[in-house]
């Protein structure tokens, strides 16, 4: 958690990717993405790209797990000590 707050982890990216992976079978997923692109500000473009990436291909799960996001206390301590 501390690592995510300090920007040392990629929890936001991992969450966005897995959101796409979890919704990859939704019939209206492309429509939802299109609507999100129209409503959300441009600063969300990279997040939507991660959602889209999670939806695409057989290797989407492997891409999503590559983002670093740990909730373990040991990992948090290591990251705090690295500062």
C-alpha positions as CSV (number, residue, x, y, z in Angstrom):
1,X,0.0,0.0,0.0
2,X,2.8,2.4,0.9
3,X,4.6,1.6,-2.3
4,X,1.5,2.4,-4.3
5,X,1.1,5.7,-2.5
6,X,4.7,6.6,-3.1
7,X,4.5,5.7,-6.8
8,X,6.9,2.8,-6.5
9,X,4.3,0.2,-7.4
10,X,2.0,-0.2,-10.4
11,X,-1.2,-0.9,-8.6
12,X,-3.3,1.4,-10.7
13,X,-1.9,-0.1,-13.9
14,X,-2.5,-3.6,-12.6
15,X,-6.0,-2.8,-11.6
16,X,-6.9,-1.2,-15.0
17,X,-5.4,-4.2,-16.8
18,X,-7.3,-6.7,-14.8
19,X,-10.5,-4.7,-15.2
20,X,-10.1,-5.3,-18.9
21,X,-9.2,-9.0,-18.4
22,X,-12.3,-9.5,-16.3
23,X,-14.6,-7.9,-18.8
24,X,-13.1,-9.4,-22.0
25,X,-16.2,-11.6,-22.5
26,X,-18.7,-8.8,-22.0
27,X,-20.7,-8.3,-25.2
28,X,-20.8,-4.5,-24.9
29,X,-17.2,-3.9,-23.9
30,X,-16.3,-2.0,-27.0
31,X,-19.3,0.3,-26.5
32,X,-18.3,0.9,-22.9
33,X,-14.8,1.8,-23.9
34,X,-16.1,4.1,-26.6
35,X,-18.3,5.9,-24.2
36,X,-15.5,6.2,-21.7
37,X,-13.2,7.7,-24.3
38,X,-15.9,10.4,-25.0
39,X,-16.6,11.2,-21.4
40,X,-13.3,10.9,-19.6
41,X,-10.5,13.6,-19.9
42,X,-7.5,12.9,-22.1
43,X,-5.4,12.2,-19.0
44,X,-7.3,8.9,-18.7
45,X,-6.1,7.8,-22.1
46,X,-3.2,5.6,-20.8
47,X,-5.6,4.0,-18.3
48,X,-8.1,3.1,-21.0
49,X,-5.2,1.7,-23.1
50,X,-4.4,-0.6,-20.1
51,X,-8.0,-1.7,-19.9
52,X,-8.1,-2.3,-23.6
53,X,-4.8,-4.2,-23.4
54,X,-6.3,-6.5,-20.7
55,X,-9.2,-7.3,-23.0
56,X,-7.1,-8.3,-25.9
57,X,-5.4,-11.6,-26.7
58,X,-4.7,-14.8,-25.0
59,X,-1.7,-13.4,-23.2
60,X,-3.6,-10.6,-21.5
61,X,-3.4,-12.3,-18.1
62,X,0.4,-12.7,-18.3
63,X,0.7,-9.0,-19.2
64,X,-1.5,-7.9,-16.2
65,X,0.4,-9.9,-13.6
66,X,3.7,-8.3,-14.7
67,X,2.7,-5.0,-13.0
68,X,4.3,-4.7,-9.5
69,X,1.7,-4.3,-6.8
70,X,2.2,-6.1,-3.5
71,X,0.1,-5.9,-0.4
72,X,2.6,-7.9,1.7
73,X,4.0,-6.1,4.8
74,X,7.5,-7.3,3.9
75,X,7.4,-5.7,0.5
76,X,6.1,-2.4,2.0
77,X,9.0,-2.4,4.5
78,X,11.5,-3.0,1.7
79,X,10.1,-0.1,-0.3
80,X,10.1,2.3,2.6
81,X,13.8,1.4,3.4
82,X,14.7,2.1,-0.3
83,X,13.7,5.7,0.0
